[in-house]
Amino acid sequence: MNVTPVSVMMLVFAGLISSSLFAQAQTRVPLPRIIPSTTQSIEERLLPGDDVVLLENDEIGADGVGIPTVNQMIDGLRKSSDAVVLAEVAAIAGALSMDGTRIYTRVSAKTIDVFVNRSPGNGIGPGKRLDFEITAGEIMLGDVLVKTRNVPQLRSGSVYLFFLDRPSAFGAFALTHPGLMVQNGRVTEASEAWSGYVRQNPLIGQSVARIAARLRRQSGANDVR
């Protein structure tokens, strides 16, 4: 058999391609198996071959058509929220609901400022700890990663504008809107993109001072300022 320089180069090239394909196969991220939300516990629905399971959950976000103006957005959030605060995230953890059917994220933060508070006596105040829950997240159940769509991307140590609903029976608030990251006094991004409406959020780029002034102007007599 005659071995020419060209044939050697072809063999080397073929070997490189095979190695590349093998490496890609080894590093390929497994596709998640999608399961709907039901009344059956998530652990009971896991299969032996599962690596990643995606739990379909109800998305949080505004349903209307069209993008509101900045003032319309602020006024709408003011009406739908029990409290609006500026806070620094201290801790984030995924959790499984008590009945094992839902995944959520627990967040602890330190309140910096309060712009709206419709329920005096709820413990919200500058310098105080704030606990709330987000109905989305991810956890490990054994060797299986179980997650919802739009896992919250909150960052520990970062500052956010949070729009909160009344506390649950367990004392934790819930979000009425994705948290808005604040840097250098301006809103820079939404922590979750629950819908196209959120991705085109008119508050992104706005100053916290402007948002706070509008919120306080619209506040009723029962609000703590």
C-alpha positions as CSV (number, residue, x, y, z in Angstrom):
1,M,0.0,0.0,0.0
2,N,1.4,3.3,-1.1
3,V,1.1,6.1,1.6
4,T,1.3,9.6,0.1
5,P,1.5,12.9,1.9
6,V,-2.1,13.6,0.7
7,S,-3.5,10.4,2.1
8,V,-1.8,11.1,5.4
9,M,-3.3,14.5,5.6
10,M,-6.8,13.1,4.8
11,L,-6.4,10.5,7.6
12,V,-5.3,13.2,10.1
13,F,-8.2,15.5,9.0
14,A,-10.7,12.6,9.5
15,G,-9.3,11.9,12.9
16,L,-9.7,15.5,14.0
17,I,-13.3,15.5,12.8
18,S,-14.1,12.3,14.7
19,S,-12.4,13.7,17.9
20,S,-14.4,16.9,17.6
21,L,-17.7,15.1,17.1
22,F,-16.9,12.8,20.1
23,A,-16.1,15.8,22.3
24,Q,-19.4,17.5,21.3
25,A,-21.3,14.3,22.1
26,Q,-19.6,14.1,25.5
27,T,-20.4,17.7,26.4
28,R,-24.0,17.9,25.0
29,V,-26.5,19.2,27.5
30,P,-29.3,16.7,28.1
31,L,-32.7,17.8,26.9
32,P,-35.3,18.3,29.7
33,R,-38.4,16.2,29.9
34,I,-41.4,18.4,30.2
35,I,-44.1,17.6,32.7
36,P,-47.3,19.7,33.5
37,S,-48.3,21.0,36.9
38,T,-50.7,18.5,38.6
39,T,-51.8,17.6,42.1
40,Q,-49.4,14.6,42.1
41,S,-46.0,15.2,43.8
42,I,-43.0,15.9,41.4
43,E,-40.9,13.1,43.0
44,E,-43.5,10.5,42.2
45,R,-43.4,11.5,38.5
46,L,-39.6,11.3,38.0
47,L,-38.4,8.5,35.8
48,P,-35.1,6.5,36.1
49,G,-33.5,8.1,33.0
50,D,-34.3,11.7,34.0
51,D,-31.4,14.2,34.2
52,V,-33.4,17.4,33.8
53,V,-37.1,17.9,34.2
54,L,-39.0,21.1,33.2
55,L,-42.1,21.7,35.2
56,E,-44.7,23.8,33.4
57,N,-46.0,26.5,35.7
58,D,-48.3,29.5,35.5
59,E,-46.3,32.5,34.3
60,I,-46.5,35.7,36.3
61,G,-46.8,38.8,34.2
62,A,-49.2,41.3,32.7
63,D,-51.6,40.1,30.1
64,G,-52.7,43.2,28.2
65,V,-52.1,44.0,24.6
66,G,-49.5,46.7,23.8
67,I,-46.7,48.3,25.8
68,P,-47.8,50.9,28.4
69,T,-46.2,54.2,28.9
70,V,-43.8,54.7,31.9
71,N,-46.5,56.5,33.9
72,Q,-49.2,53.8,33.0
73,M,-46.8,51.1,34.1
74,I,-46.0,52.8,37.4
75,D,-49.7,53.5,38.1
76,G,-50.7,49.9,37.3
77,L,-48.0,48.4,39.5
78,R,-48.9,50.8,42.3
79,K,-52.6,49.6,42.2
80,S,-51.7,45.9,42.1
81,S,-49.0,46.0,44.8
82,D,-49.4,46.1,48.6
83,A,-45.8,47.4,48.9
84,V,-43.0,48.7,46.7
85,V,-39.5,48.7,48.1
86,L,-35.9,49.1,47.1
87,A,-33.9,46.2,48.6
88,E,-30.6,44.4,48.5
89,V,-30.8,40.7,48.0
90,A,-29.0,38.7,50.7
91,A,-30.0,35.0,50.0
92,I,-31.8,33.0,47.3
93,A,-32.8,29.3,47.6
94,G,-35.1,27.0,45.6
95,A,-37.7,25.1,47.5
96,L,-40.4,22.5,47.1
97,S,-43.9,23.2,48.2
98,M,-45.2,21.3,51.2
99,D,-47.4,19.0,49.0
100,G,-44.5,18.4,46.7
101,T,-46.3,19.7,43.6
102,R,-44.7,23.1,43.0
103,I,-41.2,24.7,43.0
104,Y,-40.6,28.2,44.1
105,T,-37.8,30.5,45.2
106,R,-37.3,31.9,48.6
107,V,-35.6,35.3,48.8
108,S,-34.3,37.2,51.7
109,A,-33.3,40.9,51.3
110,K,-32.5,44.0,53.3
111,T,-34.8,46.9,52.7
112,I,-33.2,50.1,51.7
113,D,-36.2,52.3,51.0
114,V,-40.0,52.0,51.0
115,F,-42.0,53.8,48.3
116,V,-45.5,52.3,49.0
117,N,-46.8,50.4,52.0
118,R,-50.5,49.9,52.3
119,S,-50.4,47.7,55.4
120,P,-48.6,49.4,58.3
121,G,-47.4,46.9,60.9
122,N,-46.4,44.3,58.3
123,G,-42.7,44.7,59.3
124,I,-41.5,46.5,56.2
125,G,-39.1,49.4,56.8
126,P,-35.7,50.7,55.9
127,G,-32.9,48.5,57.3
128,K,-35.3,45.6,58.0
129,R,-35.2,42.1,56.6
130,L,-37.7,41.3,53.9
131,D,-38.7,37.7,52.9
132,F,-40.7,36.9,49.8
133,E,-41.4,34.0,47.4
134,I,-41.4,33.7,43.7
135,T,-43.5,30.9,42.1
136,A,-40.7,29.7,39.9
137,G,-37.2,28.2,40.5
138,E,-35.1,25.1,40.4
139,I,-34.0,22.4,42.9
140,M,-32.2,19.1,42.9
141,L,-34.4,16.0,43.7
142,G,-31.8,13.3,44.1
143,D,-29.7,13.4,40.9
144,V,-32.4,15.1,38.9
145,L,-32.5,18.9,38.3
146,V,-36.1,20.0,38.3
147,K,-36.9,23.5,37.2
148,T,-39.6,25.8,35.9
149,R,-39.5,28.1,32.9
150,N,-38.0,31.5,33.6
151,V,-36.0,30.6,36.7
152,P,-35.5,33.9,38.7
153,Q,-32.1,35.4,37.9
154,L,-31.7,37.5,41.1
155,R,-28.2,38.1,42.2
156,S,-27.1,38.1,45.8
157,G,-25.6,41.5,46.8
158,S,-27.5,43.3,44.0
159,V,-30.2,46.0,44.5
160,Y,-33.7,45.6,43.1
161,L,-37.0,47.4,43.0
162,F,-39.6,44.9,44.3
163,F,-43.4,45.0,43.9
164,L,-45.0,42.9,46.6
165,D,-48.4,41.4,47.3
166,R,-49.8,40.8,50.8
167,P,-48.1,38.2,53.0
168,S,-49.2,34.6,52.8
169,A,-50.4,32.7,55.8
170,F,-46.7,31.8,56.4
171,G,-45.7,35.5,56.5
172,A,-43.8,35.7,53.2
173,F,-44.7,38.2,50.5
174,A,-45.1,37.3,46.8
175,L,-44.1,39.4,43.8
176,T,-46.7,41.0,41.6
177,H,-44.1,41.8,39.0
178,P,-40.5,40.6,38.2
179,G,-37.9,42.4,40.3
180,L,-36.1,45.2,38.5
181,M,-32.3,45.5,39.0
182,V,-31.1,48.9,39.9
183,Q,-27.6,50.2,39.2
184,N,-26.3,53.7,39.6
185,G,-29.8,54.9,40.4
186,R,-31.5,53.5,37.3
187,V,-33.4,50.3,36.4
188,T,-31.2,48.2,34.2
189,E,-33.1,44.9,33.7
190,A,-35.9,42.6,34.8
191,S,-34.9,39.6,36.9
192,E,-37.3,37.4,34.9
193,A,-38.7,37.6,31.4
194,W,-42.1,36.1,32.0
195,S,-43.5,37.5,28.8
196,G,-42.7,39.8,25.9
197,Y,-44.4,42.5,27.8
198,V,-41.7,42.2,30.5
199,R,-38.9,42.1,28.0
200,Q,-40.1,45.5,26.7
201,N,-40.6,46.9,30.1
202,P,-40.8,50.7,29.8
203,L,-39.3,51.1,33.3
204,I,-35.9,49.8,32.1
205,G,-33.6,52.8,31.8
206,Q,-35.8,55.0,34.1
207,S,-34.4,56.6,37.3
208,V,-35.5,55.2,40.6
209,A,-36.1,58.8,41.7
210,R,-38.6,59.3,39.0
211,I,-40.4,56.0,39.7
212,A,-40.4,56.7,43.5
213,A,-41.8,60.2,42.9
214,R,-44.7,58.9,40.8
215,L,-45.4,56.1,43.3
216,R,-45.5,58.5,46.2
217,R,-47.6,61.0,44.3
218,Q,-50.2,58.3,43.7
219,S,-50.1,57.0,47.3
220,G,-53.3,57.2,49.3
221,A,-53.7,58.4,52.9
222,N,-53.3,55.0,54.3
223,D,-49.8,54.4,52.9
224,V,-46.6,54.7,54.9
225,R,-44.1,56.9,53.1
